[in-house]
């Protein structure tokens, strides 16, 4: 991430050029985070980006040639990836409710791997592949029976729409293996996300390896690819600690080395699937103060972007207890001329839940000031109710080398 004065210069320039509200993504920060991942995990893993975390075509185009794979979760995301120039052979397709038209487009378009989440889906995919006269490579998503404590959300270890429950795998997987137009090339697990606890992540990956070993042994499968849902978290809130990748690598290295030494897995490509970890800290949400008012002892800064443009920062996207994101005033305290005060930061909507910050200590905000909310590179515009109350839609800017490019996707 650029130092704060340089960051503020870039953010202010983007706001001046494109207006607010706006998302700004730093390509240099993504590149640095990718290099950090490869430094610690590259000897074991290739990297796959989960498009759902940020499907901006400009960003996906920039990632082409830098990342190994993409993971999509809809036919629409497949179209965006193709629009950005990605080879469909480097794309996997997850999601629990794939429809026949999506499957037909993906299988007919040369999709790398279809990630099967049920026997019903497998039978539908097999029928479509037969119609098209192809053999479709597939990965089977498995839902383990437990997820360690320490994940912000979990997709296994309880009733779940995702994947095949591990206890049902012995009955279901041979039926999938018997389908003539599908070829099982490996397995996929993504059971937990947004963990800042290295021990929990290591334990989760150990569970993955045990599940992979058990199922591949039972099926006599020598997999070509095994996908590990990374679960790597990012610091959103003041006081959150940056995840220690070196600690994770040190903690899991003996098990990964032993796993790779097993002849059954020596030829498999291991893949870390992630989204938020890579792009989240590389994005900022910019909103400008439209009005400031005092109300019963509180100073309220009312801004031009709120939960309509950034649902996650409002605390209404999977957050159990609302906590402020890291927020700063672009331009700081202007050499000490703006003393810090406590602010509530609200958006423009006619609803009481449109709040981006509560009791935030910032240099005194006035009308026209620019506010930056950190860690907004993932689950931004496409995870927000953009058309609620019909306010202007947020712009999107990509900063490769510090030079802003307009990459706005949604314009109407």
Residue, then its C-alpha position, 0 to 999 in steps of 0.5 A: x500500500x502507498x504511504x498515506x500522503x501518496x495514497x491521499x494524493x492518488x485518492x484525491x486525484x481519482x475523486x476529482x477526475x471521476x467523482x464520488x462515491x467511488x471505489x479505487x483499486x490499487x494494482x500495485x497493492x494487489x501485485x504486492x499481495x500476490x507476491x507475498x502469497x507466492x513467497x510463502x506458499x508458492x512452493x506448494x500452491x498455484x493461486x486461483x482468484x474467486x471472481x465473486x469477490x470483485x468481478x470488475x472486468x478491468x481488474x480481471x484483465x489486469x490479473x490475466x497473466x499474473x494469476x494461475x486460475x479464476x473461479x467463477x460462480x455463475x454464467x454471468x461471471x464466465x461471460x465477464x472472465x471471457x470478456x476480460x480475455x481469460x482462457x476458459x481452460x483456466x477457469x473453474x465453475x463453483x456454485x450450488x444452483x447451476x442451471x442448464x443454460x449456464x452449464x451448456x455455455x460453460x461445457x460448450x465453451x471449453x471450461x477447465x473444470x466444473x465443480x460439482x456440488x450434488x449428484x443432481x448437478x452431475x447428472x445434468x452436466x453429464x447429459x449436457x456434455x453428451x449432447x455436446x459430444x464432449x467429456x467434461x473434466x470435473x472436480x467434486x466439492x466436499x463438505x467436511x463434517x467440521x470446521x475449526x473455530x476462528x472463521x468469520x463464516x463457514x460453509x461446512x460442518x453443519x447443514x449446507x447447500x455447498x458440496x457433498x457432505x463427506x459422510x455421503x461421499x462413499x455412496x454418491x461419488x461412485x455414481x458420479x464416477x460412472x457417468x460416461x461424459x464426466x471425468x473426475x480429475x480431483x476434489x475441491x473444499x471451501x469450508x470457511x472464510x475470513x479467518x485471522x487465526x493461523x492455527x485455525x487455518x492450518x487445522x482446516x487445511x489438515x482436515x482438507x488433506x485428510x478428506x482428500x486422502x480418504x476419498x482418493x484412496x476409496x475411489x483409487x483416484x490419482x487426482x490432477x488437481x486439488x483445490x484448497x479454499x484458503x480462508x485467509x482473512x483481512x483486517x477490516x476494523x481498528x485493532x485487527x491484526x494482519x494475518x501472519x502468512x509466515x506462521x501459517x507456512x511454518x505451521x503447515x509445512x510438515x503436513x504439506x510436504x508429507x502430503x506431496x510425498x505420497x505417490x497418490x498426490x505427487x502429480x497433483x496440482x494444489x491450488x489455493x482459491x481466494x478472493x478477499x485476501x488478494x483484493x480486499x486491502x487493495x481497495x478504498x471506498x471514497x465518499x464526499x461529505x454533503x452536509x454536517x449537522x449536530x444532533x443531540x450531542x453528535x456530529x453527523x457527517x452525511x455523505x453522498x455514498x452509503x449502504x446503497x453503494x457499500x453494503x459491507x461497510x455499513x455492517x449489513x453484509x454478514x456482520x453479526x455485530x456492527x463494527x467500524x471499518x478503518x476510515x480516514x479523512x483524505x488530507x488528514x488534519x491539515x497540519x494540525x489545523x483540524x482537531x480530531x472529533x467524534x463523528x457519525x458517518x451516514x449515507x444519503x438514504x432515507x433509512x436509519x441503517x444507512x450508517x458507515x461509521x459510528x463514533x469515528x475519531x477523525x479530523x473535524x469533517x466539513x462539507x465537501x471533505x473526502x472520506x476514505x474507507x479502507x479494505x473495500x476492494x472485495x464485495x463492493x458494488x456487486x454486493x450492494x443494493x445499488x439501485x435502492x432510492x436511485x442515487x448515482x451509482x459509484x464509479x470504479x477506478x484502477x490504479x496501475x502504477x499510480x495512474x487512474x483508469x476508469x474501469x466502472x462496470x455498472x453504469x445504469 
